[in-house]
């Protein structure tokens, strides 16, 4: 039943949270618990550190100059980034750099929409409209959304779980005059 599958999973372990992140990747309806949301943020931040600091350091031998921005549905690290400098196509590192760039690009593309939808579902769990994610378009909006993601779950957020008929059937009653 949809109302059950879109309900948040409180105290989700990291594997449970990441499974729900993948399963609900394109679902805007429903809710995500704080543990689901912050587990994704921890994985996303770890990936950012690996892709933007560790791998470039290993490939070039120096720390990259970057402008990393952490946002409510992931990270933006490509603003003004100088990863490795010029590398000639004949350089043995060029293949590794190409694989690294493709891998990091695939990661960003594959996690952008699911990161966005988990932020929307997190807002739903605290009984806020998903439209609040548009705050991210403002200069300090990302910070405000991170603060909103800290809000506790609210029972009123169940209104985002599904349509009224599904919720009524899940509760075991139907409006008068309706024959099941």
C-alpha angles and dihedrals in degrees: 000000000000096000091060097045094050095049116107121260107227118211092010115182117235094260091047092048094048091047090053089045089058097038093049094037096127099029118111094172118082136034139282122207123231090256091053093049098043092045088058090047090052092050091045092049091048090051090049091053092048096044098039104034116012101044096042089049091051093047099043104025092233136081114262122239107235144157105223119193121191112205135180094263101038136302139302112211104154098082108115094339122163105191111173110344122231115340120184117234089239093055112109088230093061093083092049091047091050092050090047093050093047092047094049091046091051089049093053093046093045095049103036098084095038089049089051094048094048088053090052091049090048090055089049090054090059089047096255126130117257088234087081087082086077086075084079088076090067122080097251095022093102090058091048090051092050088055091048089052088061092063116114122252115272124206090224088067088078086086086079094055098085145306121319095253092058091048092049092050090048089053090051101246138093131200115272116271094031116115114207 
